[in-house]
Amino acid sequence: MSFWSVVGNIDSGFVNQMVEKAGEVQEESGKIQNLSNEQLIDIAKGNSNSMFDSPNKKRAARYLLKQRGVIKDD
């Protein structure tokens, strides 16, 4: 296998993982989009009642807060 073939395979795997993660975050966003800003802030900070909030749920909460203009882009 040539060098560029290996690089292409690595790049392809990375892109596939990013697409999959984005889909998971979008799915979580759909589940929590009706929550209040305060509830989303608690999830994003890890202060929610559930200690089992996934990192994707926290990312989704931050995404929704950015969309609502509550927090600014970093």
Stockholm file with secondary structure:
# STOCKHOLM 1.0

chainA/1-74         MSFWSVVGNIDSGFVNQMVEKAGEVQEESGKIQNLSNEQLIDIAKGNSNSMFDSPNKKRAARYLLKQRGVIKDD
#=GR chainA/1-74 SS CCHHHHHHHHHHHHHHHHHHHHHHHHHHHHHHTTSCHHHHHHHHHTCSSCTTCCHHHHHHHHHHHHHTTSSCCC
#=GC SS_cons        CCHHHHHHHHHHHHHHHHHHHHHHHHHHHHHHTTSCHHHHHHHHHTCSSCTTCCHHHHHHHHHHHHHTTSSCCC
//
